[in-house]
Each structure stands twice: as C-alpha cells, then as structure tokens.
Amino acid sequence: MKLSKQLMTAFAAMITLLATSAAYAQTASPEALKVENGRWYAIAAAIGLGIAAFGGALGQGRAAAAALEGISRNPGASDKMFTPMILGLALIESLVIYSLIIAFALNGKIG
C-alpha cells in the first residue's frame, strides 16, 4: 500500500513537471506582453479603488456615528466635536483620493 502511494506521488509530480514545461516553450511577443500587463494594471486599479472606497466609507460612517453618539450624550459639546469630526472625515476622504490618483496613474500604463 505504501509503495503504491509513493508511486502515485511520483507519477503526479512527473505529470506536473512535464505539463508545466510546455507553458514556457514559446516566448510571447512584446505586444502580447503589453496587453497582458495592461489587463493586470486595470485589475489592480479597480481592486485598489474598490477597497479604498469601501474602507473610506466604513471609516467615515463609524466616525460620524461616534460623533453623533457623543453629541447626543452631551449636546453642549457639539461645538467642540464638530471641527475635529470634519477634519477626521477630510483626512479619511484624502486617503480615498490618493487611491484614485494611483488608479489614474495605473490607467496611464494600460494604453
């Protein structure tokens, strides 16, 4: 039983090594590589922007909820909480704008 398991493992390794060597048999043309890289840049830009927008929205929602909860507990402190809350929201939004700039830079590398 143990010999057959080792034999099957060796057979699977040989098949894998032989099958993967065919993938590197021919080199791609520079135009094909440029198209392929452009696809990856587009995917990276889309995923990065999506994650940044999701994280920014989540952070802004939690910051606003915490500020509103603090104001509802102590309405007299609303003037003191308003400016730091707006500043925090602006900083959170600036991170999303940075990711938008990076997405535009990656978009320039696609074409």
Stockholm file with secondary structure:
# STOCKHOLM 1.0

chainA/1-111         MKLSKQLMTAFAAMITLLATSAAYAQTASPEALKVENGRWYAIAAAIGLGIAAFGGALGQGRAAAAALEGISRNPGASDKMFTPMILGLALIESLVIYSLIIAFALNGKIG
#=GR chainA/1-111 SS CHHHHHHHHHHHHHHHHHHHHGGGSSCCCHHHHHHHHHHHHHHHHHHHHHHHHHHHHHHHHHHHHHHHHHHHHCGGGHHHHHHHHHHHHHHHHHHHHHHHHHHHHHHHHHC
#=GC SS_cons         CHHHHHHHHHHHHHHHHHHHHGGGSSCCCHHHHHHHHHHHHHHHHHHHHHHHHHHHHHHHHHHHHHHHHHHHHCGGGHHHHHHHHHHHHHHHHHHHHHHHHHHHHHHHHHC
//
